[in-house]
Amino acid sequence: MLLIYLVGLFCGVNSALFYDSYTGTEITREDVKKHDKANTTFWCVNEIEPCNPTEGRRVDGSCNNLKHPTRGAMHTPFIRLLPATFDKNFEPRKSSSGNDLPLARYLRTRLISVGKVPSTIFTMLAVHYFVFMSADVVSLHDTVNYILWKPYCCTEKGKTDYMCVPNKIPEDDPVHRFSGIRCLNMTRPESFQSIGCVKNDTVPERIISSTPLLDLSAIYGNLLPPLLQKGRLFTGGLVKTEIEEGRIWPPSYKTQANVCYLNQRPKETRWHEMPEDGSNTLGGVNLVSIWFWRYHNFIAKELAKVNPCWDDDKLFETARDINIAVSLQIYYYELLPVFFGSYQRVTDLVTNDLSKNRYFGFQPYVNYRQFCFNTPIKSFGDLHGIIDEERIEVLREVYEKVEDIDLLAGIWTEKPIRGGFVPPTYWYERPNRPNAFTSPQLAQIRKITIARMLCDIGDTVKIIQPHAFLKAGHKNPMCDCKHIISMDFSAWRDDSCGAGGGFFDHLFE
């Protein structure tokens, strides 16, 4: 893929095909020119190089499906499980009686505890990692819209701006009743319709700048050019770094780039010039991004020790493959099994999430429950066994009828499913994908934990509890890093390299 890109860049040869990002159908250069004129090319057109069945995973998500190259690529629509439901002119649905649904902020404070209640089980690392992984499949542009471009939605100016849909705060809000704050800024989430890819008289479908897959977009970005320009060092398979106060960081912007919108200057002055600016949005996302940025180089150096004959491309692509697999291994097998049902949500992002779901026409919670479990829910009493009794009473108080319950409100309140089903294999475990991991390599990836990762690349981490998402205690005692099991990179040994040193030995002297 890199070779194709460089040949096209330097020789002026462009073998790429153009696709409509919404329909996935191939379009002509004349169609592209029309989008250029309308300034919608970035969102509405996917430019894709011919697929190679033997290549690895592309940064932009294209060619995951060889017959339909745009599926899984950035700027492509999600498939709905149930048809959208709206009021007139695609405004959020009303309750079954025709009245407005409860305010999103009101539901957030009634259904989820407010305030910073410390967990007796989880460390803050668990929350940061969960948010980091969630950020991999969302769009930075929605946040930029209401923080930077339209911060006025709670003012008089916002009343005349169609894109402004701020969330009202009730007078008796438990947090803001004495603050005087009665509005939370929010804009309509971007859609194929609002961008101009599809006519406005069609059902709004969300458009996002990320790929729809968990693939460390915060580290490697969603487009190849930014990765090549901002990420790769082109030596030893490494990504670029800089050292400040003895610590290793991703490269920083050398100008006053307005990327870290919420930096509290002068104390907070660092913002990272990575392939994807989304890594700069939240403190926790930024922190975990730094760790995986470092971990890429840790992996590349270990691979180079084992395979001194590998060139930069081979080392980079293999390190990226392993890094993504490690992030998923930690997420699916270490975090989620202990996390479901206990996640403490303590920010107003939750209010926005529920409100945005209404603007995309998600059907009520009970309809999705019937779709997934084939069990109709006709009354609040039918929620017994699904939701705790106390929370059923709260739902009965805030909603007129059970069929009014928002999808997210139901998800927030339902009991975790004991022995819940998960797919038998995830992407990195599949044996039939290009450049798939061997069984010995998978065995090594399955050894990795967040504790081991922090031992390998954390600043001055020498001792840590083995289950680092959980608080230390007598069942999870602090121990020396040498007792935390690590990966054996000899599983990736390439016999064609032979024994002895090689070209990359100078990196480890």
WOGI-V893339 format. One record per pair of residues at least 6 apart in sequence whose C-alpha atoms are under 6 Angstrom apart, sorted by the first residue. I is the first residue (numbers start at 1). J is the second residue. D is the distance in whole Angstrom. If there is no record, write none. Layout:
I | J | D
I | J | D
This chain:
8 | 14 | 5
16 | 48 | 5
16 | 49 | 4
17 | 47 | 6
17 | 48 | 5
18 | 26 | 6
18 | 27 | 6
18 | 46 | 6
18 | 47 | 5
19 | 25 | 5
19 | 26 | 4
19 | 27 | 5
19 | 45 | 6
19 | 46 | 5
20 | 45 | 5
21 | 44 | 5
21 | 45 | 5
21 | 46 | 6
21 | 76 | 5
22 | 76 | 6
24 | 70 | 6
35 | 41 | 5
44 | 197 | 5
51 | 63 | 6
54 | 434 | 5
56 | 434 | 6
59 | 222 | 5
59 | 223 | 6
60 | 73 | 6
60 | 74 | 6
60 | 222 | 5
60 | 223 | 5
61 | 72 | 5
61 | 73 | 4
61 | 211 | 6
62 | 69 | 5
62 | 70 | 5
62 | 73 | 5
63 | 69 | 4
72 | 212 | 6
73 | 211 | 5
74 | 209 | 6
74 | 210 | 5
74 | 211 | 4
75 | 207 | 6
75 | 208 | 6
75 | 209 | 6
84 | 361 | 5
84 | 362 | 6
85 | 361 | 5
85 | 363 | 6
86 | 92 | 5
86 | 93 | 4
86 | 361 | 5
87 | 93 | 5
92 | 358 | 5
92 | 359 | 5
94 | 100 | 5
94 | 101 | 6
95 | 101 | 5
95 | 404 | 5
104 | 351 | 6
104 | 355 | 6
105 | 351 | 5
108 | 351 | 6
121 | 470 | 6
121 | 471 | 6
122 | 469 | 6
122 | 470 | 4
122 | 471 | 6
123 | 469 | 5
123 | 470 | 5
123 | 471 | 5
125 | 469 | 6
126 | 469 | 5
128 | 284 | 5
132 | 285 | 5
136 | 214 | 6
136 | 217 | 6
137 | 210 | 6
137 | 212 | 5
139 | 208 | 5
139 | 209 | 5
140 | 278 | 6
142 | 189 | 6
146 | 186 | 5
146 | 187 | 6
152 | 158 | 6
153 | 164 | 5
153 | 185 | 6
154 | 183 | 6
154 | 185 | 6
158 | 164 | 6
163 | 187 | 5
163 | 188 | 5
164 | 187 | 5
165 | 186 | 6
165 | 187 | 5
166 | 184 | 6
166 | 185 | 5
166 | 186 | 5
167 | 183 | 6
167 | 184 | 5
168 | 182 | 6
168 | 183 | 5
169 | 182 | 5
169 | 183 | 5
171 | 177 | 6
191 | 204 | 6
191 | 205 | 5
191 | 206 | 4
191 | 207 | 5
192 | 198 | 6
192 | 205 | 6
192 | 207 | 6
193 | 199 | 6
193 | 200 | 5
193 | 204 | 6
215 | 324 | 6
218 | 276 | 6
218 | 279 | 5
220 | 227 | 6
220 | 275 | 6
221 | 275 | 5
221 | 276 | 4
226 | 275 | 5
227 | 275 | 5
230 | 274 | 6
230 | 275 | 6
231 | 239 | 5
231 | 240 | 6
231 | 275 | 6
232 | 239 | 4
232 | 240 | 6
233 | 239 | 5
233 | 240 | 5
235 | 312 | 6
236 | 312 | 5
237 | 300 | 6
237 | 312 | 4
237 | 315 | 5
237 | 316 | 4
238 | 297 | 5
241 | 249 | 6
241 | 250 | 5
241 | 251 | 5
242 | 248 | 6
242 | 249 | 5
242 | 251 | 6
251 | 272 | 6
251 | 273 | 5
252 | 271 | 6
252 | 272 | 4
252 | 273 | 5
253 | 272 | 6
253 | 273 | 5
260 | 280 | 6
279 | 285 | 6
279 | 286 | 5
280 | 286 | 5
296 | 319 | 6
299 | 319 | 6
300 | 315 | 6
300 | 319 | 5
306 | 493 | 6
307 | 497 | 6
308 | 502 | 5
309 | 497 | 5
325 | 428 | 6
330 | 449 | 6
341 | 416 | 5
364 | 404 | 6
364 | 405 | 6
364 | 406 | 5
364 | 407 | 5
365 | 405 | 6
365 | 406 | 5
365 | 407 | 4
365 | 410 | 6
370 | 376 | 5
379 | 402 | 6
380 | 402 | 6
386 | 414 | 6
386 | 415 | 6
387 | 414 | 4
387 | 415 | 5
440 | 491 | 6
441 | 491 | 5
444 | 487 | 5
451 | 466 | 6
451 | 468 | 5
452 | 484 | 6
455 | 461 | 5
455 | 481 | 6
462 | 481 | 6
463 | 479 | 5
463 | 480 | 4
463 | 481 | 5
464 | 478 | 5
464 | 479 | 6
465 | 472 | 6
465 | 476 | 6
465 | 477 | 5
465 | 478 | 4
465 | 479 | 6
